[in-house]
Amino acid sequence: MADTDASTVPFVERMPRRPLVWNNHSMAWISDRIAGIVENKAPLWWWVSIAITGSFAAFGTLCILYLLFTGVGVWGNNIPVGWAWGITNFVFWIGIGHAGTLISAILHLCRQKWRTSINRSAEAMTLFAVMCAGIFPAIHVGRIWMVWFLAPVPNPNWIWPNFRSPLMWDVFAVSTYFTVSVLFWYLGLVPDLATMRDRAKGKVSRIVYSILCFGWRGGNRQWRHYEMAYLVLAGISTPLVLSVHSTVSFDFATSVLPGWHTTIFPPYFVAGAIYGGFAMVLTLLLPLRSLHKLEDVITWDHIDVMCKLLLLTGSIVGYAYIMEFFVAFYGANPFERFAFLNRYFGPFWPFSWTMFYCNVIAPQLMWVRAFRRNWAIVYFCAMCANAGMWFERFVIFVISLSRDFLPSSWRMYYPTWVDIFTFIGTIGIFVTLFLLFIRFLPMVAMSEVKSVLPEADPHYRPRTDPESESRKEAHV
Amino acid sequence: MSAAAVDKSVFGMIAEFPNAAALFEAAEKVRDKGYKFWDVHSPFPIHGMNKAMGLGKSTLGYIIFCGGFTGFATAVLLEYIPSSFLYPLIVHGKPVNFFTVPPFFPIMFELTILLSAFTAFFGVFVMNRLPRLHHPLFDYEPFKRVTNDAFFLAIESTDPKFSEVGTREFLEEIGGQSVTLLYQND
């Protein structure tokens, strides 16, 4: 009898996929739960968190103003370490953003349906991280009123910028990345803003949401163009996100400094960026899914697969670290060899070993399934990755600069309190913006989550046989 | 009844369907019946609905290509006019002519992406005739649930086959629930 069953029942029926939303929730439940976060009163923890992060943001802003009114001398940068925390923070933040675009674009092209539960918040995270990143190139020029020299227009002496400079590429790459991320994020928001409009109780909120969603009606003649635009945006964001961190790495790779002048930089930077970005997604979503009771939408399956990506990208980064070391040895360039020995055994050794532990050794815990489903261990690995990626940038930029070719020009680097609090300030700005986002906009893409429910399939038939019911239970 | 006999103040007829599968089958039947001005409304895009409605692929992709090409051309002009004519910069002893093209690539790439993205974003709304904040469908109270969990099919009165009696019967026959006649806003 079992044989006849197997031959007549299609494979998808015998081996159903694990549901993406647990406990067979209805579409109305999804709308209520997610829109409810915005509609209900803000919980106490939200007020406490925003008070803390807002204070950090305010103090960071004061540090930035102090820098602008006094000059870049308030930072610890000095020749030969002309680039230090400023550029470290810039690359750190821009890297964080990459996970958001990876989830929204690359996973969309790969038809990874689980992305729908996390893409909205990951994209918002991208925007806020790129905003934080953008602060540093603007303020590090010292004379902020000259920052328009970065734009592709001639300055008052009719001198045009050098379009063949990696720094100019960076300006275009980062500003394009930010703009495209905003457009992509907003396009995804439109159907959900329509949901908010239709649920709105007050007249003002209804009008505001109405304007924000452009009067979306959810007609298939609208969805047709919408889906095409979404697909094209995913298609063009994919090379974009890979190009942004490659371009950032060109700032270093095209120089002649030992430790920077390597061809491995673009893929190595991109892998590191995705690693750090997924860590930040986990850092934000692990507490939020519990606080907002979204465990059935952002399930352990989602966290599990993000942990696997953490393991994959962390291991690519580890391979790059080791290969860099090997190439320095094999390349027989004494300056290059010195740069890498100095990295791990010179005066900055604690930074390098912390980096190596956090980015290569800690994520190896993720091989074990039980660890991927234990929030304490996942959180520990995510935190390691956050810290490790900051250390990685510090190690590459500062250690390489502090000891270059000529020993007489070597110099140690020490940050000042302004360096430290400006960075902490940007963490404050980032988390504050994220808290405001979850307060005022739906933090999960409702329309997209509904579209991956089993009943969203036009050929779905509700099943009533007891065996399939018990199978459904087993998944919960 | 012919189209001319339909009251000008009528917008069309709307019917509700219990789920995506029912809406999908209804759409196929409306398509086969030969209606032209109609649409299905759902909380999310339904896979395969374009075919079920008899619609082709969206032409937005071609428009985006034009936008992207404009971005590419802009970048070429933006880079070559200053670098070759207005302010030729000699860097690394390399010439400034067209043959040093690789270091100009990144900006061409970025502007291509940038203008494609703008075209895609604004193209959706232009092609959908949005923003339009006021629409006869919004006057129908149950239509508020379309962004939550309801599925609707609406046939407009401008359709040549539309008639108040015939269309109502047809919608009920294909499984439409609470079939309602909608009027224009003003």
Interface residues (C-beta under 8 A of the other chain):
Chain A: S26 M27 A28 S31 P152 P154 W158 I159 W160 N162 F163 R164 S165 M168 W169 F172 A173 T176 T179 V180 L183 F184 Y186 L187 P191 A194 T195 R197 D198 R199 S210 I211 F214 G215 W216 R217 G218 G219 N220 R221 Q222 W223 R224 H225 Y226 E227 M228 A229 V232 L233 I236 S237 P239 L240 S243 T247 F250 M446 S447 E448 K450 S451 E455 A456 D457 P458 H459 Y460 R461
Chain B: N19 A20 A21 L23 F24 A27 D39 V40 H41 S42 P43 F44 P45 I46 H47 G48 M49 N50 A52 M53 L55 K57 S58 L60 G61 I64 G68 L78 E79 P82 S83 L86 Y87 L89 V91 K94 T100 P103 F104 P106 I107 F109 E110 L111 I113 L114 S116 A117 F118 A120 F121 G123 V124 F125 M127 N128 L130 P131 R132 L133 H134 H135 L137 F138 K144 R145 V146 T147 N148 D149
